Amino acid sequence: MNQQTLSAEYNFEGRGLHTGKYAHVTLKPAPAGYGIRFVRTDAGVEIPAVASKITRTDRSTTISEGEVSVVTIEHLMSALTGLGVDNACIEIDNEEVPILDGSAERYVRAIAPDGLQSQDAERVWIEFDEAFEVHDEQTGSWVRFEPADTMSFEVTVDFNSRVLGVQKARWEGSADYVRQIAPCRTFVFMHELEFLAARGLVKGGDVDNAIVIVEHPVSPERIDAMCRLFGQPHLQVTSQGYLNNIKLHFPNECGRHKLLDLIGDMRLMGGFPKAKISAFKPGHTVNSVASRTALTHIK
């Protein structure tokens, strides 16, 4: 299979989930062998999207070159991987990729109809000689890599949540990423919101870009506070335990979003893996350690 790049340029804009800063993003075709690179046009700095550039994994994945960073790259990286894009230049004029609707759908819906441009170079697959695992002893999370003839990912998500339960999701390279994975939005538990805000995160969060899960009974006063925070006058908790601003795309949408994140984070190995990658309770921290570790096991 040959490498592929974009057939056209694509523009997106919006606020970042964590910084709240507004950014414009342009996706551009790139030559064979270029890989995926972010270019901070406001700082004149180019940052390759590879594991060695990861500098922060606190509720998102950040890559940096010196003092210049790009925050929350995982949804865009997942979209490019799901579509099969080997090479792309991503220009951005601020530090965080816009969260858009909290998924990868807007990217793939823009790019997919145009198809991709085949390039005069074969794809270089990432292959492994043997299986290996990466564990996070503190959280109980793990990521396992097994050599395979194709690329596949699967996750098991367990937050010990009465609302979510245990959710599983799987995707392989030949499956329909556009319809099955890309629309799945990020999520947050209501009881986490104050904690995250105190840490300087979710400054750009609102009920249009995240599924809010209500794990415990909530007083009318807290619901009123949520309404004021998000500028929504009619927020309620559904009988299923979610704020009523959205309807789930899939019963396991939250599990599928964790799969979306895993696909994006694993792309930081620098290419497409010929491997079965499975994860239990994945998150950006264990994902980043796994992507770095994988580079030491390449065939």
FIFIVEX-559218 format. One line per 2 residues: number of its first residue (from 1); their letters; for each residue x, y, z of N, C-alpha, C. Coordinates in nm, 2 decimals. Last residue first. Layout:
NUM = a = X Y Z X Y Z X Y Z ~ ...
//
This chain:
299 = ki = 1.04 -0.40 1.51 1.11 -0.50 1.45 1.23 -0.44 1.36 ~ 1.02 -0.21 1.81 1.00 -0.22 1.67 1.09 -0.32 1.61
297 = ht = 1.05 -0.16 2.08 1.02 -0.29 2.04 1.00 -0.31 1.89 ~ 1.07 0.11 2.13 1.19 0.02 2.17 1.17 -0.12 2.13
295 = la = 0.83 0.21 2.07 0.94 0.24 1.98 1.06 0.16 2.01 ~ 0.67 0.14 2.28 0.66 0.06 2.16 0.77 0.09 2.06
293 = tr = 0.72 0.33 2.47 0.78 0.20 2.49 0.78 0.12 2.36 ~ 0.57 0.55 2.37 0.71 0.56 2.38 0.78 0.42 2.39
291 = sa = 0.31 0.44 2.38 0.36 0.47 2.25 0.51 0.49 2.25 ~ 0.29 0.40 2.66 0.29 0.28 2.57 0.35 0.32 2.44
289 = vs = 0.30 0.65 2.76 0.41 0.56 2.80 0.41 0.45 2.70 ~ 0.06 0.74 2.64 0.18 0.80 2.60 0.30 0.72 2.64
287 = nv = -0.13 0.57 2.77 -0.12 0.57 2.63 0.02 0.63 2.58 ~ -0.11 0.66 3.04 -0.06 0.52 3.00 -0.05 0.51 2.85
285 = th = -0.21 0.92 2.99 -0.08 0.90 3.05 -0.03 0.76 3.02 ~ -0.46 0.91 2.87 -0.35 0.97 2.79 -0.22 0.94 2.85
283 = gp = -0.60 0.58 2.92 -0.60 0.72 2.94 -0.47 0.78 2.88 ~ -0.78 0.27 2.95 -0.68 0.36 2.89 -0.70 0.50 2.92
281 = kf = -0.88 0.02 3.07 -0.89 0.16 3.14 -0.78 0.25 3.08 ~ -0.69 -0.17 2.87 -0.78 -0.18 2.98 -0.77 -0.04 3.06
279 = as = -0.64 -0.24 2.53 -0.61 -0.16 2.64 -0.73 -0.17 2.74 ~ -0.46 -0.36 2.24 -0.57 -0.37 2.33 -0.54 -0.30 2.46
277 = ik = -0.37 -0.39 1.92 -0.34 -0.31 2.04 -0.47 -0.31 2.13 ~ -0.22 -0.58 1.69 -0.35 -0.58 1.77 -0.31 -0.51 1.90
275 = ak = -0.04 -0.44 1.42 -0.05 -0.50 1.55 -0.19 -0.49 1.60 ~ 0.12 -0.25 1.25 0.07 -0.38 1.21 0.07 -0.46 1.35
273 = pf = 0.05 0.10 1.29 0.10 -0.03 1.34 0.04 -0.15 1.28 ~ 0.15 0.38 1.11 0.05 0.28 1.13 0.10 0.15 1.18
271 = gg = 0.35 0.63 1.29 0.30 0.56 1.17 0.18 0.47 1.21 ~ 0.45 0.72 1.52 0.51 0.77 1.40 0.45 0.71 1.27
269 = ml = 0.34 0.69 1.77 0.45 0.60 1.73 0.52 0.64 1.60 ~ 0.12 0.84 1.76 0.24 0.91 1.80 0.36 0.82 1.79
267 = rm = -0.09 0.68 1.73 -0.03 0.73 1.61 0.10 0.81 1.64 ~ -0.18 0.64 1.99 -0.09 0.54 1.93 -0.03 0.59 1.80
265 = dg = -0.36 0.86 2.02 -0.24 0.86 2.09 -0.14 0.76 2.04 ~ -0.57 0.78 1.84 -0.49 0.91 1.82 -0.36 0.91 1.89
263 = il = -0.65 0.54 1.95 -0.61 0.54 1.82 -0.52 0.67 1.79 ~ -0.74 0.64 2.20 -0.63 0.54 2.20 -0.57 0.54 2.06
261 = dl = -0.96 0.81 2.13 -0.84 0.86 2.20 -0.72 0.77 2.18 ~ -1.13 0.61 2.04 -1.09 0.72 1.95 -0.96 0.78 2.00
259 = lk = -1.17 0.47 2.28 -1.10 0.40 2.16 -1.05 0.50 2.07 ~ -1.31 0.66 2.42 -1.18 0.61 2.47 -1.10 0.54 2.36
257 = hr = -1.54 0.66 2.26 -1.45 0.78 2.26 -1.31 0.74 2.32 ~ -1.64 0.41 2.31 -1.59 0.43 2.18 -1.50 0.56 2.17
255 = gc = -1.72 0.45 2.58 -1.62 0.35 2.55 -1.56 0.38 2.41 ~ -1.92 0.64 2.52 -1.80 0.68 2.61 -1.69 0.58 2.58
253 = en = -2.11 0.49 2.37 -2.04 0.61 2.31 -1.91 0.65 2.39 ~ -2.26 0.26 2.40 -2.13 0.26 2.45 -2.04 0.38 2.39
251 = pf = -2.50 0.33 2.26 -2.50 0.30 2.40 -2.37 0.30 2.47 ~ -2.44 0.62 2.05 -2.43 0.47 2.07 -2.44 0.44 2.22
249 = hl = -2.50 0.88 2.08 -2.50 0.82 1.94 -2.50 0.67 1.95 ~ -2.72 1.02 2.32 -2.61 0.94 2.29 -2.62 0.88 2.15
247 = ki = -2.82 1.35 2.31 -2.86 1.21 2.30 -2.74 1.13 2.25 ~ -2.80 1.63 2.54 -2.76 1.56 2.42 -2.82 1.42 2.42
245 = nn = -2.88 1.75 2.77 -2.86 1.84 2.65 -2.83 1.76 2.52 ~ -2.93 1.63 3.01 -3.03 1.61 2.90 -3.00 1.69 2.78
243 = ly = -2.67 1.45 3.17 -2.74 1.58 3.14 -2.82 1.57 3.02 ~ -2.75 1.11 3.26 -2.67 1.21 3.18 -2.75 1.34 3.19
241 = gq = -2.89 0.90 3.38 -2.77 0.95 3.45 -2.69 1.05 3.37 ~ -3.12 0.80 3.29 -3.01 0.72 3.26 -2.88 0.77 3.32
239 = st = -3.31 1.00 3.34 -3.31 0.87 3.43 -3.19 0.78 3.40 ~ -3.12 1.30 3.32 -3.21 1.20 3.27 -3.21 1.08 3.36
237 = vq = -3.12 1.61 3.48 -3.05 1.48 3.48 -3.15 1.38 3.43 ~ -3.13 1.92 3.29 -3.19 1.83 3.39 -3.10 1.70 3.38
235 = lh = -3.12 2.26 3.19 -3.05 2.13 3.21 -3.12 2.05 3.32 ~ -3.23 2.50 3.08 -3.31 2.39 3.11 -3.24 2.26 3.12
233 = pq = -3.06 2.72 3.01 -3.16 2.74 3.11 -3.24 2.61 3.15 ~ -2.71 2.75 3.00 -2.82 2.66 2.95 -2.94 2.67 3.05
231 = gf = -2.46 2.84 3.06 -2.55 2.93 2.99 -2.67 2.85 2.93 ~ -2.30 2.69 3.22 -2.30 2.66 3.07 -2.40 2.75 2.99
229 = lr = -2.34 2.81 3.47 -2.20 2.78 3.42 -2.20 2.77 3.27 ~ -2.61 2.80 3.50 -2.55 2.93 3.49 -2.41 2.91 3.43
227 = cm = -2.65 2.52 3.51 -2.72 2.60 3.41 -2.65 2.74 3.39 ~ -2.50 2.46 3.74 -2.46 2.41 3.61 -2.52 2.49 3.49
225 = ad = -2.66 2.58 3.93 -2.53 2.63 3.91 -2.47 2.58 3.78 ~ -2.89 2.42 3.91 -2.90 2.57 3.88 -2.76 2.62 3.85
223 = ir = -2.78 2.19 4.01 -2.83 2.19 3.87 -2.84 2.34 3.82 ~ -2.73 2.26 4.27 -2.62 2.23 4.18 -2.66 2.23 4.03
221 = ep = -3.00 2.30 4.35 -2.91 2.41 4.36 -2.79 2.39 4.27 ~ -3.11 2.04 4.34 -3.16 2.15 4.25 -3.06 2.27 4.24
219 = sv = -2.84 1.80 4.38 -2.94 1.89 4.43 -2.99 1.99 4.33 ~ -2.80 1.48 4.25 -2.76 1.62 4.25 -2.88 1.71 4.30
217 = ph = -2.68 1.15 4.31 -2.79 1.25 4.31 -2.74 1.39 4.33 ~ -2.40 1.07 4.09 -2.46 1.07 4.22 -2.58 1.17 4.22
215 = ev = -2.32 1.08 3.83 -2.31 0.96 3.89 -2.38 0.95 4.02 ~ -2.38 1.21 3.53 -2.42 1.24 3.67 -2.42 1.11 3.75
213 = iv = -2.18 1.31 3.27 -2.23 1.20 3.34 -2.26 1.24 3.49 ~ -2.19 1.49 2.98 -2.18 1.51 3.12 -2.25 1.39 3.19
211 = ia = -2.01 1.50 2.69 -2.12 1.43 2.75 -2.09 1.44 2.90 ~ -1.92 1.81 2.52 -1.89 1.70 2.61 -2.02 1.63 2.66
209 = nd = -1.99 2.03 2.38 -1.87 1.95 2.34 -1.83 1.85 2.43 ~ -2.21 2.16 2.48 -2.21 2.13 2.33 -2.09 2.05 2.29
207 = vd = -2.17 2.23 2.73 -2.25 2.11 2.71 -2.27 2.08 2.56 ~ -1.82 2.31 2.74 -1.96 2.34 2.76 -2.04 2.22 2.72
205 = gg = -1.48 2.42 2.80 -1.58 2.32 2.80 -1.72 2.37 2.81 ~ -1.27 2.59 2.82 -1.35 2.60 2.70 -1.46 2.49 2.69
203 = kv = -1.15 2.51 3.05 -1.19 2.65 3.04 -1.28 2.67 2.92 ~ -1.05 2.26 3.14 -1.19 2.27 3.08 -1.24 2.42 3.08
201 = lg = -0.81 2.36 3.40 -0.86 2.29 3.28 -1.00 2.32 3.25 ~ -0.71 2.45 3.64 -0.69 2.53 3.52 -0.73 2.47 3.39
199 = ra = -0.78 2.31 3.85 -0.65 2.28 3.80 -0.62 2.36 3.67 ~ -1.04 2.39 3.89 -0.94 2.44 3.99 -0.80 2.41 3.94
197 = al = -1.17 2.24 3.69 -1.16 2.39 3.68 -1.05 2.44 3.77 ~ -1.15 1.99 3.80 -1.07 2.02 3.68 -1.06 2.17 3.66
195 = fe = -1.32 2.01 4.03 -1.17 1.98 4.04 -1.09 2.01 3.92 ~ -1.56 2.07 3.90 -1.50 2.17 3.99 -1.35 2.14 4.01
193 = le = -1.60 1.82 3.76 -1.59 1.95 3.69 -1.52 2.06 3.78 ~ -1.64 1.58 3.87 -1.50 1.61 3.83 -1.49 1.76 3.79
191 = hm = -1.91 1.54 3.90 -1.83 1.56 4.02 -1.69 1.60 3.99 ~ -1.99 1.48 3.63 -2.02 1.61 3.69 -1.93 1.64 3.81
189 = fv = -1.74 1.34 3.42 -1.83 1.32 3.53 -1.86 1.46 3.60 ~ -1.73 1.37 3.07 -1.68 1.40 3.20 -1.78 1.37 3.30
187 = ft = -1.62 1.29 2.73 -1.72 1.29 2.84 -1.65 1.33 2.97 ~ -1.62 1.33 2.37 -1.56 1.32 2.50 -1.66 1.33 2.61
185 = rc = -1.82 1.14 2.13 -1.77 1.26 2.20 -1.70 1.24 2.33 ~ -1.80 0.99 1.82 -1.81 0.96 1.97 -1.74 1.07 2.05
183 = pa = -1.79 0.99 1.54 -1.89 1.08 1.61 -1.89 1.07 1.76 ~ -1.57 0.81 1.48 -1.55 0.95 1.47 -1.66 1.03 1.55
181 = iq = -1.67 0.54 1.48 -1.58 0.59 1.59 -1.58 0.74 1.59 ~ -1.86 0.49 1.28 -1.86 0.41 1.40 -1.78 0.46 1.51
179 = rv = -1.83 0.65 1.05 -1.96 0.64 1.11 -1.95 0.57 1.25 ~ -1.55 0.64 1.00 -1.62 0.77 0.99 -1.76 0.76 1.06
177 = yd = -1.45 0.38 1.02 -1.42 0.48 1.13 -1.51 0.60 1.12 ~ -1.55 0.09 0.94 -1.60 0.22 0.91 -1.57 0.32 1.02
175 = as = -1.25 -0.12 0.90 -1.39 -0.09 0.94 -1.42 0.06 0.92 ~ -0.99 -0.18 0.85 -1.08 -0.19 0.74 -1.22 -0.15 0.77
173 = ge = -0.86 -0.15 1.10 -0.83 -0.06 0.99 -0.93 -0.06 0.88 ~ -1.09 -0.20 1.37 -0.98 -0.24 1.29 -0.97 -0.16 1.16
171 = wr = -1.21 -0.14 1.70 -1.20 -0.10 1.56 -1.08 -0.15 1.49 ~ -1.42 -0.18 1.98 -1.32 -0.23 1.89 -1.32 -0.17 1.76
169 = ak = -1.51 -0.16 2.32 -1.52 -0.11 2.19 -1.40 -0.16 2.11 ~ -1.70 -0.18 2.63 -1.60 -0.23 2.54 -1.62 -0.17 2.40
167 = qv = -1.77 -0.08 2.96 -1.79 -0.07 2.82 -1.67 -0.12 2.74 ~ -1.94 -0.13 3.26 -1.81 -0.17 3.18 -1.85 -0.16 3.03
165 = gl = -2.12 0.16 3.36 -2.09 0.01 3.37 -1.96 -0.01 3.31 ~ -2.22 0.42 3.35 -2.15 0.37 3.24 -2.14 0.21 3.24
163 = vr = -2.35 0.44 3.61 -2.41 0.49 3.48 -2.35 0.42 3.36 ~ -2.20 0.34 3.80 -2.33 0.28 3.79 -2.39 0.32 3.66
161 = sn = -1.85 0.28 3.75 -1.96 0.37 3.74 -2.10 0.30 3.72 ~ -1.59 0.21 3.74 -1.66 0.17 3.86 -1.79 0.26 3.87
159 = fd = -1.50 0.26 3.49 -1.48 0.37 3.59 -1.55 0.34 3.72 ~ -1.36 0.09 3.24 -1.43 0.06 3.37 -1.40 0.17 3.47
157 = vt = -1.34 -0.02 2.92 -1.34 0.10 3.00 -1.42 0.06 3.12 ~ -1.13 -0.18 2.69 -1.23 -0.20 2.80 -1.22 -0.09 2.89
155 = ve = -1.07 -0.16 2.34 -1.06 -0.11 2.48 -1.17 -0.17 2.56 ~ -0.86 -0.23 2.05 -0.98 -0.25 2.13 -0.96 -0.20 2.27
153 = fs = -0.76 -0.21 1.72 -0.75 -0.15 1.85 -0.88 -0.20 1.92 ~ -0.54 -0.32 1.44 -0.67 -0.32 1.52 -0.65 -0.26 1.66
151 = mt = -0.40 -0.39 1.13 -0.41 -0.29 1.24 -0.54 -0.30 1.31 ~ -0.27 -0.71 1.04 -0.35 -0.59 1.02 -0.34 -0.50 1.14
149 = da = -0.12 -0.92 1.12 -0.11 -0.88 0.98 -0.18 -0.75 0.95 ~ 0.06 -0.86 1.44 -0.05 -0.90 1.36 -0.03 -0.86 1.21
147 = pe = 0.19 -0.87 1.77 0.21 -0.87 1.63 0.09 -0.92 1.55 ~ 0.03 -0.68 2.03 0.06 -0.82 1.97 0.08 -0.81 1.82
145 = fr = 0.04 -0.49 2.32 0.07 -0.49 2.17 0.10 -0.64 2.13 ~ -0.16 -0.35 2.57 -0.09 -0.46 2.52 -0.08 -0.46 2.37
143 = vw = -0.18 -0.14 2.85 -0.19 -0.15 2.70 -0.10 -0.26 2.65 ~ -0.36 -0.08 3.16 -0.26 -0.14 3.08 -0.29 -0.13 2.93
141 = sg = -0.43 0.04 3.49 -0.45 0.04 3.34 -0.33 -0.03 3.27 ~ -0.41 0.07 3.76 -0.45 -0.06 3.71 -0.47 -0.07 3.56
139 = tq = -0.31 0.30 3.86 -0.45 0.30 3.81 -0.50 0.17 3.77 ~ -0.05 0.23 3.94 -0.14 0.32 4.02 -0.28 0.31 3.99
137 = ed = 0.07 0.08 3.74 0.03 0.02 3.87 -0.06 0.10 3.95 ~ 0.02 0.06 3.42 0.02 0.17 3.52 -0.02 0.11 3.65
135 = hv = 0.21 -0.13 3.18 0.12 -0.12 3.29 0.13 0.01 3.37 ~ 0.24 -0.27 2.87 0.28 -0.15 2.95 0.17 -0.14 3.06
133 = ef = 0.35 -0.57 2.70 0.25 -0.49 2.77 0.32 -0.37 2.85 ~ 0.41 -0.75 2.39 0.45 -0.68 2.52 0.34 -0.60 2.57
131 = ae = 0.49 -1.00 2.15 0.39 -0.92 2.23 0.46 -0.86 2.35 ~ 0.75 -0.95 1.89 0.68 -1.02 2.00 0.58 -0.93 2.07
129 = df = 0.83 -0.78 1.68 0.86 -0.92 1.68 0.78 -1.00 1.78 ~ 0.62 -0.54 1.51 0.69 -0.59 1.63 0.72 -0.74 1.62
127 = ei = 0.61 -0.26 1.29 0.59 -0.40 1.32 0.67 -0.44 1.44 ~ 0.47 0.00 1.11 0.54 -0.03 1.24 0.50 -0.17 1.28
125 = wv = 0.51 0.04 0.76 0.43 -0.01 0.87 0.52 -0.02 1.00 ~ 0.53 0.28 0.53 0.62 0.20 0.62 0.54 0.17 0.74
123 = re = 0.39 0.27 0.21 0.37 0.30 0.35 0.47 0.21 0.43 ~ 0.59 0.37 -0.07 0.51 0.27 0.00 0.50 0.31 0.15
121 = ad = 0.53 0.64 -0.29 0.61 0.58 -0.19 0.53 0.48 -0.11 ~ 0.38 0.84 -0.43 0.47 0.75 -0.49 0.58 0.70 -0.39
119 = qs = 0.04 0.85 -0.29 0.18 0.91 -0.32 0.27 0.80 -0.37 ~ -0.30 0.94 -0.34 -0.20 0.84 -0.33 -0.06 0.90 -0.37
117 = ql = -0.51 1.15 -0.16 -0.42 1.15 -0.27 -0.31 1.04 -0.25 ~ -0.85 1.06 -0.06 -0.71 1.10 -0.04 -0.62 1.09 -0.16
115 = gd = -1.18 1.21 -0.07 -1.08 1.10 -0.08 -0.94 1.15 -0.05 ~ -1.38 1.39 -0.02 -1.28 1.43 -0.13 -1.18 1.31 -0.16
113 = pa = -1.53 1.29 0.19 -1.59 1.30 0.06 -1.49 1.33 -0.05 ~ -1.33 1.31 0.42 -1.37 1.18 0.35 -1.43 1.20 0.22
111 = ia = -1.31 1.58 0.52 -1.21 1.52 0.44 -1.25 1.40 0.36 ~ -1.55 1.64 0.67 -1.49 1.74 0.57 -1.40 1.67 0.47
109 = rv = -1.58 1.43 0.83 -1.69 1.46 0.74 -1.64 1.56 0.63 ~ -1.35 1.43 0.98 -1.37 1.32 0.88 -1.48 1.35 0.78
107 = yr = -1.39 1.67 1.14 -1.27 1.64 1.05 -1.30 1.54 0.94 ~ -1.62 1.62 1.27 -1.61 1.73 1.18 -1.49 1.72 1.09
105 = ea = -1.57 1.39 1.44 -1.66 1.39 1.33 -1.64 1.50 1.23 ~ -1.43 1.35 1.66 -1.35 1.37 1.54 -1.44 1.38 1.42
103 = sg = -1.56 1.55 1.94 -1.53 1.42 1.87 -1.44 1.45 1.76 ~ -1.63 1.79 2.04 -1.58 1.69 2.13 -1.55 1.56 2.07
101 = dl = -1.70 1.97 1.85 -1.81 1.91 1.92 -1.76 1.80 2.02 ~ -1.42 2.16 1.90 -1.53 2.15 1.81 -1.65 2.08 1.89
99 = ip = -1.18 2.21 2.02 -1.25 2.09 2.06 -1.37 2.06 1.97 ~ -0.89 2.32 1.85 -1.03 2.34 1.89 -1.10 2.21 1.92
97 = ve = -0.57 2.28 1.99 -0.66 2.24 1.88 -0.80 2.26 1.93 ~ -0.39 2.55 2.14 -0.48 2.43 2.16 -0.56 2.41 2.04
95 = en = -0.23 2.78 2.09 -0.17 2.66 2.15 -0.26 2.54 2.16 ~ -0.26 2.91 1.75 -0.26 2.93 1.90 -0.22 2.79 1.95
93 = di = -0.27 2.86 1.48 -0.22 2.99 1.52 -0.24 3.02 1.67 ~ -0.15 2.59 1.29 -0.24 2.63 1.40 -0.18 2.76 1.45
91 = ei = -0.14 2.35 1.03 -0.10 2.48 1.08 -0.20 2.53 1.18 ~ -0.02 2.05 0.96 -0.13 2.11 1.04 -0.08 2.24 1.09
89 = ca = 0.04 1.84 0.70 0.09 1.96 0.77 -0.03 2.02 0.83 ~ 0.06 1.49 0.66 -0.02 1.61 0.66 0.05 1.72 0.74
87 = nd = 0.06 1.15 0.57 0.13 1.27 0.57 0.04 1.39 0.56 ~ -0.12 0.93 0.58 0.02 0.92 0.63 0.08 1.05 0.65
85 = vg = -0.45 0.87 0.66 -0.36 0.97 0.61 -0.22 0.95 0.67 ~ -0.67 0.70 0.72 -0.56 0.65 0.65 -0.46 0.75 0.59
83 = lg = -0.88 0.77 0.88 -0.90 0.79 0.74 -0.79 0.73 0.65 ~ -0.77 0.72 1.13 -0.89 0.65 1.09 -0.92 0.66 0.94
81 = tl = -0.57 0.91 1.13 -0.54 0.77 1.13 -0.65 0.69 1.08 ~ -0.71 1.15 1.14 -0.62 1.12 1.03 -0.58 0.98 1.02
79 = as = -0.85 1.11 1.38 -0.92 1.13 1.26 -0.83 1.10 1.14 ~ -0.64 1.10 1.57 -0.73 0.99 1.55 -0.80 0.99 1.42
77 = ml = -0.55 1.36 1.55 -0.46 1.25 1.52 -0.54 1.12 1.49 ~ -0.78 1.50 1.65 -0.73 1.52 1.51 -0.64 1.41 1.47
75 = he = -0.77 1.40 1.91 -0.89 1.38 1.83 -0.85 1.40 1.68 ~ -0.52 1.47 2.02 -0.55 1.33 2.00 -0.67 1.31 1.91
73 = it = -0.42 1.72 2.09 -0.40 1.68 1.95 -0.47 1.55 1.92 ~ -0.41 1.90 2.32 -0.53 1.83 2.28 -0.52 1.79 2.13
71 = vv = -0.17 2.16 2.23 -0.25 2.09 2.33 -0.37 2.02 2.26 ~ 0.15 2.23 2.15 0.02 2.22 2.09 -0.06 2.12 2.18
69 = sv = 0.41 2.47 2.25 0.33 2.35 2.26 0.20 2.35 2.17 ~ 0.73 2.59 2.31 0.61 2.60 2.23 0.54 2.47 2.23
67 = eg = 0.97 2.57 2.43 0.87 2.63 2.51 0.73 2.64 2.43 ~ 1.07 2.28 2.26 1.11 2.39 2.35 1.00 2.44 2.43
65 = es = 0.79 2.17 2.14 0.92 2.19 2.09 0.97 2.31 2.17 ~ 0.54 1.92 2.24 0.61 2.05 2.25 0.74 2.05 2.18
63 = it = 0.20 1.80 2.28 0.34 1.79 2.23 0.41 1.92 2.23 ~ -0.04 1.66 2.49 0.03 1.78 2.45 0.17 1.74 2.39
61 = ts = -0.35 1.52 2.53 -0.21 1.49 2.49 -0.15 1.62 2.43 ~ -0.55 1.53 2.83 -0.54 1.54 2.69 -0.39 1.52 2.66
59 = rd = -0.54 1.49 3.10 -0.68 1.50 3.04 -0.67 1.53 2.89 ~ -0.23 1.54 3.09 -0.33 1.57 3.19 -0.46 1.60 3.12
57 = tr = 0.01 1.50 2.97 -0.10 1.41 2.94 -0.21 1.42 3.04 ~ 0.29 1.66 2.81 0.19 1.66 2.91 0.07 1.57 2.87
55 = ti = 0.48 1.61 2.62 0.52 1.68 2.74 0.42 1.68 2.85 ~ 0.60 1.43 2.34 0.49 1.44 2.44 0.55 1.51 2.57
53 = ks = 0.80 1.38 2.16 0.76 1.52 2.18 0.65 1.54 2.28 ~ 0.82 1.12 2.12 0.93 1.18 2.19 0.90 1.33 2.22
51 = av = 0.60 1.04 1.97 0.60 1.02 2.11 0.71 1.10 2.19 ~ 0.51 1.30 1.73 0.57 1.17 1.76 0.59 1.17 1.92
49 = ap = 0.45 1.52 1.52 0.36 1.45 1.61 0.41 1.31 1.64 ~ 0.69 1.78 1.52 0.65 1.65 1.47 0.56 1.58 1.57
47 = ie = 0.64 2.12 1.51 0.65 2.01 1.61 0.60 1.88 1.54 ~ 0.78 2.43 1.43 0.72 2.31 1.38 0.75 2.19 1.48
45 = vg = 0.72 2.77 1.48 0.78 2.65 1.53 0.70 2.53 1.47 ~ 0.62 3.04 1.47 0.72 2.99 1.37 0.79 2.87 1.41
43 = ad = 0.41 3.13 1.62 0.55 3.12 1.69 0.66 3.08 1.59 ~ 0.19 3.12 1.47 0.21 3.24 1.55 0.35 3.24 1.62
41 = tr = 0.19 2.87 1.36 0.22 2.98 1.27 0.25 3.11 1.35 ~ 0.31 2.58 1.45 0.25 2.70 1.52 0.29 2.82 1.44
39 = vf = 0.24 2.29 1.29 0.32 2.42 1.27 0.25 2.53 1.34 ~ 0.27 1.95 1.33 0.20 2.07 1.36 0.29 2.19 1.35
37 = ri = 0.28 1.67 1.11 0.35 1.77 1.19 0.26 1.89 1.21 ~ 0.31 1.34 1.02 0.22 1.44 1.07 0.29 1.54 1.15
35 = gy = 0.52 1.26 0.74 0.45 1.23 0.86 0.34 1.33 0.89 ~ 0.68 1.27 0.51 0.67 1.39 0.60 0.61 1.36 0.73
33 = ga = 0.67 1.07 0.32 0.77 1.07 0.43 0.77 1.18 0.53 ~ 0.55 1.28 0.06 0.57 1.14 0.11 0.69 1.15 0.21
31 = pa = 0.43 1.61 0.15 0.50 1.51 0.07 0.52 1.38 0.14 ~ 0.09 1.70 0.24 0.23 1.71 0.26 0.30 1.60 0.18
29 = pk = -0.20 1.92 0.25 -0.13 1.80 0.20 0.02 1.82 0.23 ~ -0.32 2.07 0.56 -0.26 2.08 0.43 -0.20 1.95 0.38
27 = lt = -0.55 2.22 0.77 -0.49 2.09 0.73 -0.44 2.10 0.59 ~ -0.55 2.48 0.99 -0.55 2.45 0.85 -0.48 2.32 0.83
25 = vh = -0.72 2.64 1.25 -0.64 2.53 1.21 -0.66 2.50 1.06 ~ -0.74 2.89 1.49 -0.77 2.85 1.35 -0.67 2.74 1.31
23 = ay = -0.86 2.93 1.83 -0.75 2.89 1.73 -0.81 2.86 1.59 ~ -0.90 3.06 2.15 -0.96 3.04 2.01 -0.84 3.02 1.91
21 = kg = -0.88 2.90 2.47 -0.83 2.99 2.36 -0.88 2.96 2.23 ~ -0.94 2.73 2.66 -1.04 2.82 2.63 -1.00 2.92 2.52
19 = th = -0.77 2.53 2.75 -0.72 2.66 2.76 -0.83 2.76 2.74 ~ -0.94 2.30 2.71 -0.87 2.32 2.84 -0.83 2.47 2.85
17 = lg = -1.06 2.31 2.45 -1.13 2.26 2.56 -1.07 2.30 2.70 ~ -1.03 2.60 2.24 -0.97 2.48 2.30 -1.05 2.44 2.43
15 = rg = -1.28 2.71 2.00 -1.21 2.72 2.13 -1.15 2.59 2.17 ~ -1.22 2.73 1.64 -1.30 2.72 1.76 -1.21 2.73 1.89
13 = ef = -1.20 2.61 1.31 -1.17 2.71 1.41 -1.26 2.69 1.53 ~ -1.06 2.48 1.01 -1.14 2.46 1.12 -1.11 2.57 1.22
11 = ny = -1.01 2.39 0.67 -1.00 2.49 0.77 -1.10 2.46 0.88 ~ -0.81 2.21 0.44 -0.93 2.21 0.52 -0.91 2.30 0.64
9 = ea = -0.70 2.14 0.11 -0.68 2.20 0.24 -0.81 2.21 0.31 ~ -0.69 1.81 -0.05 -0.72 1.95 -0.05 -0.68 2.01 0.09
7 = sl = -0.62 1.55 -0.02 -0.65 1.60 -0.15 -0.67 1.75 -0.16 ~ -0.36 1.43 0.21 -0.49 1.50 0.18 -0.50 1.54 0.03
5 = tq = -0.19 1.13 0.13 -0.20 1.26 0.19 -0.33 1.32 0.15 ~ -0.04 0.80 0.17 -0.15 0.89 0.13 -0.14 1.02 0.20
3 = qn = 0.17 0.54 0.05 0.14 0.64 0.14 0.03 0.73 0.08 ~ 0.05 0.22 -0.08 0.13 0.35 -0.09 0.08 0.44 0.02
1 = m = 0.08 -0.12 0.00 0.00 0.00 0.00 0.09 0.13 0.00
//
